[in-house]
Amino acid sequence: MRALRAIAREPSQHPASGGFGTRMERLGLTAAEIYAISDASLARIRSWPGRETIRLAIALVDSRGFDARQVAYDLLWRHRGALEALQPADLGLLGRGMDNWATVDTFACAVSGPAWRMRRIDDPRVHRWAHSPDRWWRRAALVSTVPLNLKSRGGTGDTPRTLALCEVLVDDQDDMVEKALSWALRELAKRDAPAVAAFLERFRARIMPRVVREVGTKLATGVKRAGRYSRG
C-alpha cells in the first residue's frame, strides 16, 4: 500500500477512465502504474508459497482500495502456485465488496475464471453467484466463463459450462449482466460458433436485443459491431 500511496493523485487529477462509480478508495493510478507496482511486488514474492501470496492478496482486498485490488488480482494470476493453492472459501474473501465493473472483470478474468477452469472451484459455486441478488456477483459468474475460452487466460474452449451459465442469466435485464452475457457468448463464438448460433436462436425471444445484435454481428463478421474496421 505504501508504494500505491506514494504515487496517488488528487481526485480531481484521476484519469478520466477511472470513473467506475465505486465506494472504494481510489488513488487514481493508471493501468501502467498498477502493473509496474505489480511487477515490482511479484519480483519480491516470486518464491513465496501460494498460500502466502493468497493471504497478501486478501489483505490488499481488505484495504478497501480500488487500485490495491487490481494489484492483488494481478499478483494471483501471475504468481506461480497461487491459483493452484486457492480454496473455494478464498473466492468469497477476494470478491467481497465488489461494486464496479472494472474490479469484477479483473477478479473474474484473473482469479475466479482461471480457478474454475482449473477445477479449484466447482460449477455449483459459480451457479450460486449467478443466482445472487447482487448484480456484481451475477456479472462475475458470467465473466468467469471468459477464461474458459480465452487463449491468453489458458482457455481451450468449454461450451457446456459456458452455455449452462449463460442460460441461467438469459433473462437478466440488469445492464451490467446483459453486457457480460454478450461478452461471454462472443468469446465462446471464437471457439464454437455453431453452438452459440444455436443458443441465440433458442433464446432469441428472451435475450435482450443488444445481446442478440452484438453476438449476431460477431458470428457474421467476427467483430462486435458491423463496420468497426470499415474504411472511410
C-alpha positions as CSV (number, residue, x, y, z in Angstrom):
1,M,0.0,0.0,0.0
2,R,2.9,2.4,0.6
3,A,4.0,2.1,-3.0
4,L,0.5,2.7,-4.2
5,R,0.0,5.8,-2.0
6,A,3.4,7.2,-3.0
7,I,2.1,8.0,-6.4
8,A,-1.6,8.6,-5.6
9,R,-3.3,11.6,-7.2
10,E,-5.8,14.1,-6.0
11,P,-9.4,13.1,-7.0
12,S,-9.6,15.9,-9.5
13,Q,-6.5,14.5,-11.3
14,H,-7.7,11.0,-11.6
15,P,-7.6,9.6,-15.2
16,A,-11.0,10.0,-16.9
17,S,-11.0,6.2,-17.4
18,G,-11.2,5.8,-13.7
19,G,-14.8,6.8,-13.2
20,F,-16.1,3.5,-12.2
21,G,-18.7,4.7,-9.6
22,T,-17.2,2.8,-6.6
23,R,-17.2,3.3,-2.9
24,M,-13.7,2.0,-2.7
25,E,-10.8,4.4,-2.1
26,R,-9.4,5.5,-5.5
27,L,-5.8,6.6,-5.7
28,G,-6.1,7.5,-9.4
29,L,-3.3,5.2,-10.7
30,T,-3.1,4.4,-14.4
31,A,-3.1,0.8,-15.6
32,A,0.6,1.2,-16.4
33,E,1.4,2.3,-12.9
34,I,-0.6,-0.5,-11.3
35,Y,1.2,-3.1,-13.5
36,A,4.6,-1.5,-12.6
37,I,3.8,-2.0,-8.9
38,S,2.6,-5.5,-9.5
39,D,5.8,-6.3,-11.4
40,A,7.9,-5.0,-8.5
41,S,5.9,-6.9,-5.9
42,L,6.0,-10.1,-7.9
43,A,9.8,-9.9,-8.1
44,R,9.8,-9.8,-4.3
45,I,7.3,-12.6,-3.6
46,R,8.1,-14.9,-6.5
47,S,9.5,-17.6,-4.1
48,W,6.6,-17.4,-1.7
49,P,4.3,-20.4,-1.3
50,G,0.9,-20.0,-2.9
51,R,-0.9,-19.7,0.4
52,E,1.3,-16.7,1.4
53,T,0.5,-14.9,-1.8
54,I,-3.2,-15.5,-1.3
55,R,-3.0,-14.1,2.2
56,L,-1.3,-11.0,0.8
57,A,-4.0,-10.6,-1.8
58,I,-6.7,-10.9,0.8
59,A,-5.0,-8.2,2.9
60,L,-4.9,-5.9,-0.2
61,V,-8.6,-6.5,-0.8
62,D,-9.3,-5.8,2.9
63,S,-7.7,-2.4,2.5
64,R,-10.8,-1.4,0.6
65,G,-8.8,0.3,-2.2
66,F,-9.7,0.0,-5.9
67,D,-6.1,0.2,-7.0
68,A,-4.9,-2.3,-4.3
69,R,-7.5,-4.8,-5.6
70,Q,-6.2,-4.6,-9.1
71,V,-2.7,-5.3,-7.8
72,A,-4.0,-8.2,-5.7
73,Y,-5.8,-9.9,-8.6
74,D,-2.8,-9.5,-10.9
75,L,-0.4,-11.0,-8.4
76,L,-2.7,-14.1,-8.0
77,W,-2.8,-14.5,-11.8
78,R,0.9,-14.2,-12.3
79,H,2.3,-15.9,-9.2
80,R,3.2,-19.5,-10.0
81,G,1.4,-21.6,-7.5
82,A,-1.1,-19.1,-6.2
83,L,-4.0,-20.2,-8.3
84,E,-3.2,-23.8,-7.6
85,A,-3.4,-23.1,-3.9
86,L,-6.8,-21.4,-4.0
87,Q,-9.5,-22.8,-1.8
88,P,-13.2,-22.3,-2.6
89,A,-13.6,-20.1,0.5
90,D,-10.9,-17.8,-0.7
91,L,-13.0,-16.6,-3.6
92,G,-15.6,-15.1,-1.2
93,L,-12.9,-13.2,0.6
94,L,-11.2,-12.0,-2.5
95,G,-14.5,-10.9,-4.1
96,R,-16.3,-9.3,-1.2
97,G,-17.2,-5.7,-1.5
98,M,-17.1,-5.7,-5.4
99,D,-19.1,-2.7,-6.6
100,N,-17.9,-1.8,-10.0
101,W,-17.4,-3.5,-13.4
102,A,-13.6,-3.0,-13.6
103,T,-13.0,-4.8,-10.3
104,V,-15.4,-7.5,-11.2
105,D,-13.9,-8.1,-14.6
106,T,-10.4,-8.3,-13.2
107,F,-11.4,-10.6,-10.5
108,A,-13.3,-12.9,-12.9
109,C,-10.6,-12.9,-15.6
110,A,-7.6,-13.2,-13.4
111,V,-8.9,-15.2,-10.4
112,S,-12.3,-16.9,-10.4
113,G,-12.4,-17.8,-14.1
114,P,-8.9,-19.4,-14.1
115,A,-9.7,-21.1,-10.8
116,W,-12.9,-22.5,-12.3
117,R,-11.1,-23.7,-15.4
118,M,-8.5,-25.4,-13.2
119,R,-11.4,-27.1,-11.1
120,R,-10.3,-25.2,-8.0
121,I,-14.0,-24.3,-7.6
122,D,-16.9,-26.3,-8.8
123,D,-19.9,-25.5,-11.1
124,P,-22.4,-25.2,-8.3
125,R,-20.5,-22.4,-6.6
126,V,-20.4,-20.3,-9.8
127,H,-24.1,-21.0,-10.4
128,R,-24.8,-19.7,-6.9
129,W,-23.1,-16.5,-7.9
130,A,-25.4,-16.4,-10.9
131,H,-28.5,-16.5,-8.6
132,S,-27.2,-13.8,-6.3
133,P,-29.3,-10.7,-5.6
134,D,-26.1,-8.8,-6.1
135,R,-25.7,-7.7,-9.7
136,W,-21.8,-7.7,-9.4
137,W,-21.7,-11.4,-8.4
138,R,-24.0,-12.2,-11.2
139,R,-21.7,-10.4,-13.6
140,A,-18.7,-12.2,-12.0
141,A,-20.4,-15.5,-12.8
142,L,-20.7,-14.7,-16.5
143,V,-17.3,-13.1,-16.9
144,S,-15.8,-16.2,-15.2
145,T,-16.7,-18.1,-18.4
146,V,-14.3,-15.9,-20.4
147,P,-11.1,-17.7,-19.2
148,L,-12.7,-21.0,-20.1
149,N,-12.5,-19.9,-23.7
150,L,-9.9,-17.1,-24.0
151,K,-6.5,-18.4,-25.1
152,S,-4.5,-15.7,-23.3
153,R,-6.1,-16.9,-20.0
154,G,-5.4,-20.5,-20.6
155,G,-8.8,-21.3,-22.1
156,T,-9.2,-24.1,-24.6
157,G,-12.9,-23.9,-25.0
158,D,-15.7,-25.1,-22.8
159,T,-19.1,-25.0,-24.5
160,P,-21.1,-26.9,-21.9
161,R,-20.1,-24.9,-18.8
162,T,-20.3,-21.6,-20.7
163,L,-23.8,-22.1,-22.1
164,A,-25.2,-23.6,-18.9
165,L,-24.2,-20.5,-17.1
166,C,-25.5,-18.2,-19.8
167,E,-28.8,-20.0,-19.7
168,V,-29.2,-19.2,-16.0
169,L,-28.9,-15.5,-16.7
170,V,-30.5,-15.3,-20.2
171,D,-33.5,-13.3,-18.8
172,D,-31.5,-10.9,-16.6
173,Q,-32.1,-7.3,-17.7
174,D,-29.6,-5.6,-15.5
175,D,-27.3,-3.6,-17.8
176,M,-24.1,-4.9,-16.2
177,V,-25.3,-8.5,-16.5
178,E,-26.6,-8.0,-20.0
179,K,-23.2,-6.7,-21.2
180,A,-21.5,-9.7,-19.5
181,L,-23.8,-12.1,-21.3
182,S,-22.9,-10.6,-24.6
183,W,-19.2,-10.9,-23.8
184,A,-19.4,-14.5,-22.6
185,L,-21.2,-15.5,-25.8
186,R,-18.9,-13.6,-28.1
187,E,-15.8,-15.1,-26.5
188,L,-17.3,-18.6,-26.9
189,A,-18.2,-17.8,-30.5
190,K,-14.5,-17.8,-31.3
191,R,-14.3,-21.4,-30.2
192,D,-17.7,-22.9,-31.1
193,A,-19.7,-20.6,-33.4
194,P,-22.4,-23.2,-34.2
195,A,-23.2,-23.8,-30.5
196,V,-23.5,-20.0,-29.9
197,A,-25.7,-19.6,-33.0
198,A,-28.0,-22.4,-31.8
199,F,-28.2,-20.8,-28.3
200,L,-29.0,-17.4,-29.8
201,E,-31.8,-19.0,-31.9
202,R,-33.2,-21.0,-29.0
203,F,-33.4,-18.0,-26.7
204,R,-33.9,-15.2,-29.3
205,A,-37.3,-14.2,-27.8
206,R,-35.9,-13.8,-24.3
207,I,-32.4,-12.4,-24.8
208,M,-32.2,-8.6,-24.7
209,P,-31.9,-7.1,-28.2
210,R,-28.4,-5.6,-27.7
211,V,-27.1,-9.1,-26.9
212,V,-28.8,-10.6,-30.0
213,R,-27.3,-7.8,-32.1
214,E,-23.8,-7.9,-30.8
215,V,-23.5,-11.7,-30.7
216,G,-25.2,-12.0,-34.1
217,T,-22.7,-9.4,-35.6
218,K,-19.8,-11.3,-34.0
219,L,-21.0,-14.5,-35.6
220,A,-21.5,-12.9,-39.0
221,T,-18.4,-10.6,-39.2
222,G,-16.0,-11.6,-36.5
223,V,-16.3,-8.3,-34.7
224,K,-18.7,-6.8,-32.1
225,R,-20.1,-4.0,-34.3
226,A,-20.6,-4.0,-38.0
227,G,-18.4,-1.5,-39.8
228,R,-15.9,-1.3,-36.9
229,Y,-13.0,-1.8,-39.2
230,S,-14.5,-0.4,-42.3
231,R,-12.5,2.1,-44.3
232,G,-13.8,5.6,-44.6
